[in-house]
Amino acid sequence: MADNTTGAVEPEVAIVGYAVSPMVSFAEQTEVQLCLATVTEALAAAHLTRQEIDFTCSGSSDYLSGGTFTFVANLDAVGAWPPIKESHVEMDGAWALHEAWIRLRIAPHTGADPEQTALVFGSGKSSTGELDIVLALQGDPYYLAPLGADPHTFAALQARALIEAGRATERDLAEVAARSRRAGVGSPHAVVSGTETADDLLATPYVRDPLRASDLPPVTDGACAVVLATRPVALRLAAEHGIVPVWIRAIEHRVEPHQPGMRDLTTSTSTRLAGEAAGVGDGPVDVAELSATYSHQELILTEALGLDPAAVRINPSGGALAANPVMATGLVRIAEAARAARERAATRESGAVRAVAHATSGPCLQQNLVCLLETTTTGGAL
């Protein structure tokens, strides 16, 4: 991104460490304990201490825990003394990463030290309440919330619209779900996994016609943490510790009308616009981690981002169908995309590895964030 008044190039920011907690349907640990272990692991991966972090931003929701300002307790995981520069978003941790990314990029323009770091984490214990009831509260308070329409209901309407439009079949949905389950086999970050075929899944009953249990996200408790650094710090860590920086080339997010009846549910305009603004189509994409919390949404998002399923590995981690820690799912997609980019860079002789991560919020893909990541075989900047 260029400064239109001075022509100066904004500072580069890289992911230098990340960690994803084991994903389970019910965690014995408190949310603070989940965050503590995950933050500690991410900092260790970046070879940084808590005292070396300049800014912290977290994403979570008090509605999940049923308490007020419970997100403040999560700061025990990062250490709030001595006083730290901290922020919180009542959103998925991916939006917390967006805030931290912007803060690091503007730091030099505020007279701050160009060597800056940030810690981002997102967490959610979905098992503490009834998600159908909790998430129904995000609907319009006058017309939709009183109906008790939950995300599964909205998703079923979206899936039915896609099928009736001839854009997908129930088998297409089952193929997505089966691939997600296969990807999750043996992974501690997957709640749901298995070797079922699409035929096996099609033989199971509907939960919300035309969606089956395999098309829905599992209730998940978990956390994710990501460490960011400006270019000088990232290159120093690369030289001293062999860390491969994963450069954040762009982050964009767009929002559509909250009322699902006011938009075409068979497409995702906000994802397309965010992807175009982020430059997803400006080069080949190697891997994409998409927050498709329902099987049919992967088809919608793949089309909106212009990804070729034959050329791009989509959700190699299993995606949100394997584990869906509400308020951390999008941040997990960024961490998993960074992991995939590093792994591919280690086996590629030359050229950049480009990865796309996606996060969503609201009913039927209402608000969407797209993050474009890139790394090189040498670990340095392009």
Summary of the structure (lengths in Angstrom):
residues: 382
radius of gyration: 19.9
end to end distance: 14.9
largest distance: 62.2
contacts: 1433
relative contact order: 0.18
helix: 41%
strand: 21%
